[in-house]
Amino acid sequence: MKRRTMKCSICTNELQGHGHNPYPLKYKGRACTDCNDLVVYERIKRLMPDTPDIKYIGEVNRENRRV
């Protein structure tokens, strides 16, 4: 059986394993582990609107992304 490769619906890098649920950043597809940090942050931010903006985490993940 041929193994199907999937791409992250946020950054389009190839996924390792099954990936993560990308909601609320995307409604379809899967998210890679690096983008999942951004997804979790957005979920927390929506639950707690007073959460400080920490965009730096996303910038670090994008620079150190595994290929």
C-alpha positions as CSV (number, residue, x, y, z in Angstrom):
1,M,0.0,0.0,0.0
2,K,1.4,3.4,-1.0
3,R,1.8,5.9,1.8
4,R,0.0,9.2,1.2
5,T,1.8,12.3,2.0
6,M,-0.1,15.3,3.5
7,K,0.8,18.9,3.6
8,C,0.1,21.4,6.4
9,S,-2.9,23.6,5.5
10,I,-1.2,26.6,7.1
11,C,2.4,26.6,5.9
12,T,2.2,23.8,3.2
13,N,5.2,21.9,4.6
14,E,5.0,18.1,4.6
15,L,3.4,16.6,7.7
16,Q,5.1,14.1,10.0
17,G,2.5,11.7,11.3
18,H,-1.2,12.5,11.3
19,G,-0.8,16.3,12.0
20,H,-3.1,18.4,14.2
21,N,-6.5,20.1,13.9
22,P,-5.9,23.6,12.4
23,Y,-9.1,25.2,13.6
24,P,-9.5,28.2,14.1
25,L,-6.8,29.3,11.7
26,K,-8.1,26.9,8.9
27,Y,-11.3,25.0,8.6
28,K,-10.0,22.1,6.5
29,G,-6.9,20.0,6.4
30,R,-4.2,19.3,9.0
31,A,-1.5,21.4,10.7
32,C,2.1,20.5,11.3
33,T,3.5,20.5,14.8
34,D,5.2,23.9,14.3
35,C,2.0,25.6,13.2
36,N,0.0,23.9,16.0
37,D,1.7,26.3,18.4
38,L,0.0,29.2,16.5
39,V,-3.3,27.3,16.5
40,V,-3.2,26.7,20.3
41,Y,-2.2,30.4,20.9
42,E,-5.2,31.5,18.8
43,R,-7.5,29.3,20.7
44,I,-6.3,30.7,24.0
45,K,-6.5,34.2,22.7
46,R,-10.2,33.7,21.7
47,L,-11.0,32.2,25.2
48,M,-9.1,34.9,27.0
49,P,-9.2,38.2,25.0
50,D,-6.8,40.0,27.4
51,T,-4.0,37.5,26.5
52,P,-0.9,39.6,25.5
53,D,0.2,39.4,21.9
54,I,3.2,37.1,21.6
55,K,3.8,37.1,17.8
56,Y,7.5,36.3,18.5
57,I,6.7,32.6,19.1
58,G,5.3,32.3,15.5
59,E,8.3,34.1,14.1
60,V,10.7,31.7,15.9
61,N,8.7,28.6,14.6
62,R,8.7,29.8,11.0
63,E,12.5,30.4,11.1
64,N,13.3,27.0,12.7
65,R,10.8,24.9,10.7
66,R,11.8,21.3,10.0
67,V,11.8,20.4,6.4
